[in-house]
Amino acid sequence: MFDILYTVGAFLLAISLLVAVHEFGHYWVARRLGVKILRFSIGFGKPLWKKTFGEDQTEFVIASLPLGGYVKMLDGREGDVAEDEAHRAFDRQSLRTRFAIVFAGPAFNFIFAIVAYWMMFVIGIQGVVPVVGEVSENTPAAQAGLATGQKIIAIGGKDTPIWDVALESILPVIVDRSRVEMFLENKDGTTFTTELDLSQTTQEMEPGKLFDILGFLPFREELKAIIGRVVDDSAAAKAGLQENDKIIRIDEHAINNWTDLVEVVSVRPDEDMLLLIERDGREMEIPTHTMSAEQDGKMVGKLGIGPFVSDANRVLYRYDAFAALSQGWDKCWSNAWLTLKMLGKIISGEVSVKNLSGPLNIAVYAGYSANAGFARFLDFLAIVSISLGILNLLPVPVLDGGHLMFYLIEAIKGSPVSEKVELIGQQIGIAALVLLMSVALYNDFVRLLS
């Protein structure tokens, strides 16, 4: 239950924050350009909290459905406007002013992403050094000469100190089905350059299939059954287990590695068990009673311990404050461009619609990233903020991009589009969004069920 509440909490925090950033963009620019703001709302539906501020008595609201928000401005199309305030109505503003106000929402999403990436790089993220694991025969990786144990030094001329950077560098190559130069280091320390050719791959790009397309797996060091962390007030803590204890046997089950340990404990929630451990070269028996926790809809056993993980293949990936700003800028726009390309290929049918994610999948990753630390959560917030910015810039009526499209038409023809055209466009836009959300939700349910 705690895992579910934690995931939901992380999701609501992320969405509320990103919606607030987006709507603040509209609000701040509108205020700066002299437009009167009537309401600033985070969420839809019944207000949970409401307060008025400022000379204009702007109403700030937190509503019951946090999956969106809006800024309501003084507008003659939505009601009568006093003559002395007509100059502050949104519909009375110049085309340039209206364009700036509408564009500000997505723009603030991109600005937020750059700031989040900057903070992430300054704090630093713990990552695993990219080392090649098992290589499948007759695959692009095998044809490029990749072998188990090789360290990936650079891809496409960009250094790859951790797997996160390596995957970011290789993902555009997969999307474009192109070639890329890789610089690798053998086990003996010698280095070489090779070309990974994905131009002839025919396998469809789907979530979880990235390494299938490449033809190799990341190297994973087998975790020994040695305790690296004991959670306070857990079953392990109450039993007296300590860091560096090696678990040899649980009841009659021999424990050879951490996988064996998890398999034995997870199927025994709320049960007594006897552990044989090795501590400081001496073996001893320790009785304990497992905790019970809900995971993926079922109850599992837990001791409240984490494995000892060697730092040999882990590094802290970070930059100083000045370099982090440049890196944040580059990462924001490279991810934005990749998102646009993916979206274009989905629309054209070159990439499967299975790559679309909805709120359920986003919620799951919100929980994962929040649990992995603040820097990882910033990374998650940035990529979702970029996605929201791009989504809102799509030329779909009812979205910011739809309004901007109408403004461009107005600039070309010299007059606003008719209310009838705008209404038809909004109906088409709503239908398109419903279809998009339906596909995304279907994908979410399929992933959760599988």
N, C-alpha and C positions, 0 to 999 in steps of 0.2 A: 504493500500500500504506500509506503514511504517513497519508493522508487517512482510510482505513478504520480504522486503529489509533487515530487521534486521536478519531474519532467514537465508537468503542466505548469508549475510555477516558473520554470526557466522559459518556457514557451511564451507565457503571458507577459513576463518581464521583457522578453526580446521584442515581441510584436508591439506592445504598448510603447516601448522606447522608440522603435523605428517609426511608428505611426506619428508619435509626438514630434520627432525630428522632421518628418515630411510636412506635417501640417504647420509646424513652426516656420518652415520656409515660406509657405504661402502667407502666413500671418505677419512675419517680420517685414517682408518686402511690401506687402499691402499697406502696412502701417507707415513705412518709410515713404511710400508714394502718395500718402494722404487719403487712403480709402478707409472708411469706418468699418470696424469689425464688430459684429453683433454677438457672435458666439465662437468659441474655440472648444471643440469637443474631441476627446479621446474615447472612441467607441460609439456605438449606436444604442438606441433603445432608452430604457428608463434611466434617468440620472441617479448615480450612486452618491455623487458629491457635486455641489454646484456653488459657485461664488462669483461675485462681480467685482471688477477692479477697474481703476483708471477713470479719466475724464469722460470717456465714451461709455462707461459702465458695461464694458465687455464681459460677457458671461463665460466663465471657464467651467467646463463640465467633464467629469469622468463618468461614462455611461456603462451599462451592464454588459454590453457585447463589445469586447475590446478588439474585434477583428477589423479595425478601420477607424476612421475619424473624419472630421470635416471642419472647415472654417467658413462660417456664414458671414457674408459681408452685406452691407447696405446695397440693395439692388432694386431698381424700379420695376423689373420684370417679376418680382416676387411680392410686391406690395407697394403701397403709396409711400412716397418719399417727400418729406417737407422741402419746400423751395429753398430754404436757407442751408439745407444739407445736400442738395442735388449734386453739387460739385464733388461730393465725397462718395457718391454711389459708384459701384463697380461698373455698371453698364454705361455710365457717362464718361468713363476714362478713355484715353486715346488707345489705339490698337497696340502701340508699343508698351504702354503701361499694363494693359490686360495680359499681353503676352509674357511680360516679365513676372507678373504675379503668379500666373499658372505654371510657368517653367520653374519657378523657385522651389516648388515642392520636390520634384525629382532631383534638382540640383543639390539640395541640402542632403538628400540620401547619398549622393556621391561624395560630398564634402565629409559627411559623417564616416563613410567607409575609409577615406584617406586618413582621417584622424584616428580611427580605430586601428587601422594597420600600423600607423606610426606608433601608437601606444604598444601594440603587440610586439613590434620590432625592438622598441626600447626596453620593454620588460624581458623579452626573449622567450622562446618556446623550446622545450626539451624535445629533441627529435632523435630518430635512429639513423645511423649512417647507412646510406643505400648500398647494400651488398646483394649481389645476385644469388638467388637460391636455385631450386631445381629448374632446368631448362628442358622444354619439350622438343622432341625431334621434329624436323620439317616445319619449323616456325620461323618468323622473322628474327627472333632472338638467336636461334640456332644458326641461321644463315649468316648472321652478323658476327658469329664467333663468340657469343657470350657463353660463359661457363660458371658453374657454381663456385662461389667464393670471391668472384671479382668485385671490386669496389668501383662504383660509378662516380667518377670525379667531376665530370661536366657533361651537359647535354646541350647541343646547339650553341656552344661557346659560353654557357652560363654555368658557373660552379654550382654543384649540388651537394652541399654538406649534409643534408638530411633528406629523408624520403619525401617529405612534403614538397620540397623544391624540385626534386627529380620528377615527381608526378605532375606538378604544375608545368614543367618544361616539356613533358612528353605528351600531355593531353591534347594540346593543339595539333600535334602531329597525327594523333589518332583520328581526331575530328576531320582533318583535311586529307587523311590517307596519303601522307607525303613521306619524305625521307628526312632523317636528321643525323648529324654527326655526334658520336658518343666517344668520350675519352674515359678509359677504364684503367684500373690498376690490378695486375695479377697478384696472386698470393705471395709470389716471390719478390714483389716490389717493382717489377718491370711494368711499364705503361705502354699502351697502344691506343690508336684511334681506329674506329670502325664506323660504318654507316648502317643504321637501322632503317630498313626499307619497308614501309607499311603501305606502299602504293598499290600492291597487288592483293591486299587483304580483302576478303569478302564477308567476313563474320560481322554480323550486325552489332553495333555498339549499344549495349544495354547496361543498366546498373549492375555492378559486381562482375562484369565480364572483361574489365580492362586488361588484366594480366593474361586472360585467355587469348586476347588479340595479340599481345606482345609475345607470348610464348614462353614466359618464365614467371617464377614466383619470387617474392622477396625472401631473403635468407632469414630464418627464424631460429634463434638459439634455443635449444631445449631448456626449459626451466626446471631446475632441480627442486625437490620438495623441501626447500629451506625457507624458513620464515623470514621475511624482510620487514614486515610491519605487523603490529598487533593493535587492533582497534580498541580504544578505551571502552570499558564496561561491556565487552563482548564475551562470548562463550570462552574464547581462547584466553582472554585476560583473566577471567574468573578462575580458569583451570590452572593458571600460572605459566602458560606458554610464553616464551620469550623470543626476541629476535635472534636469528642465527641457529635456532633449534632446527634440526633435521628430522623430519618425520619418516620413520622406517616402515612402520606397519600400523594399520587401523583394524583392530580386532584380528580377524584371520586374513585380511587383505594386505598383501605386500605393496608398498608404495615406492615406485621407482622414479617418478617425476611428478611435477605439479599437476599434470593432466590426470594422472591416477588419483591424486588427492581430491581433486574437484569432483571426479566421477563418483568416488565413494561417498563423499560428504553430501553432495547435492541431492542424492536420492534418499537421504535419511534426515528429514526435518524433525526437530523436536524429539531427538533420540539420544540415549546414552551410548557412548563408545569409548573404547580404551585405546589410547595412542602409545605406541612405542617410539621414543624419540632418542636422538643422540645430542648430548649437550656437553661441550668441553671435553669430548673424547669418551664420555661415559654414556651408557644406555640407561634409560629409565622409563617406567610406565606412568602415564598421566591419564586419569579418567576425566571425561568431559561430557557435556550435554549440548548438542547442537542447537543453534537458534533456528527459527522458522521465518522465512521471508518469501514474499510473493515476487515471482519473476516470470515474465511472459505468460501471465495468466495462470500459473500454477505455483504451489508451495514447494520451496527447495530448502535444503539444509545449508547452513553457513556456520563457520567457526569465528569469523571476524579477523581473518589474517590475510596478508598479501605476500606475494612471492619475493624472494631476494632476486633483484635484477642487476646484473653486472653493468657497470658504467662504461665498459670497454667500447661498446658500439653506440653510446649515447652522447650527444653533444648539445650544448646550449646555443641555439641559433639566434643571434641578436646583432643590433647595430647601435652606434652612438646616436644621439638625438638628431644631429644634422643629417647623417646618412640615412637614418630611418625615415625621414620625411620624403626623401627621393625614392626610397624603396616602397613606401606606402603609396605614393603617387603612381609609380610604375605598376604595382600589383593591382591597384584599383582599376586602371584602364585596361590592363591585359585581361583581367577577369571579366570586365564589362564587354570587351571585344569578343572574348571566347563565348560568353553567354549569348551575345547577339548572333554569332555564327551558329551556335547550337540551335537556337530558336529558328533561324532561317532554314537550317537543314531539317528540322522537325516539320516545319510547314511544307517544305518541298518534298518530304518523304524520304530524304537521304538518311535520316537518323530516326530511330524508333521513338514513338510517343511514350514509350515506357520510361524514358529519361525525365519526364515531367514529374515533379513532386508537388504534393498538396500540403495542407496544414498538419496532417497527422505525421507525415514523414519529417516535416520541419520541426515539429514538437519533439520527436524522438532524438533528432540531432541536437536540438537545444539542450536536452537533458544530458546527452553524451558530452557535449562540449563544455557545459557548465561544470560537470563532474571532473573534467580533465584539467581544470584550472582557468584562471581569469584570462590569460593570454589566448588560450584556445577558444574561449567564449567570445573574445573580441574578434577573432578570426571568423567565427560563425556569424556574428552580428554584421560584420563588414560585407560578407558575401550575400547575406539576405538583403541588406540595405541596397547593394548594387542591383540585385534582382528586382526589388521594388521600384527602384529608379527607372530601370529599363522597362518594366511592365507598364508603369504609368506614362512612359513616353511613346508607347505604341499608338499608332493613329486609329484608335478605337474610340468612338463616341462614348461618353460617360467617364472615360479616363482623361487625365491631363493631356495626353497626346492627341486625343480626339478634339479637344478644345483648341489646341495649338494648330491642328490641321485646318479647322474652320477659320482660324485667324489668318492662316496663310492664304486660304481661298479668298477671304475678305480683302487681304492686301493686294491680291492679283486683280480681282474684279471690281474693287473700289467700294463695295458695300457688303454688309453682313449676309450670311446665308439665311434663307427664309426659315421661319419657325417650323414649317412643314418638313423641310429637308433635315433640319436639326433633330426633329422628333423621330423621323424614320431612321436616321443615323443612330440615335440613342437606342431604339428598339433592336437594331441589328447588333449594336455593341453589347447590349445586355445578353442577347442570345449567344453571341460569341464567347462572352465571359462565362456564362452558364455551362456551355459545352466544354470550355477549357477546364473549368473547375471540376466538372463531372469526370473527365479523363484523369485529372490529377488525383482526385479522391479514389477512383477505381484503382489506380496504380498504388496508392497508399495502402488500401485494404489488401491487395494482392501481396505486397511486400510484408505486411504484418502477419498475414495468414501463413506465408511461406517461411 
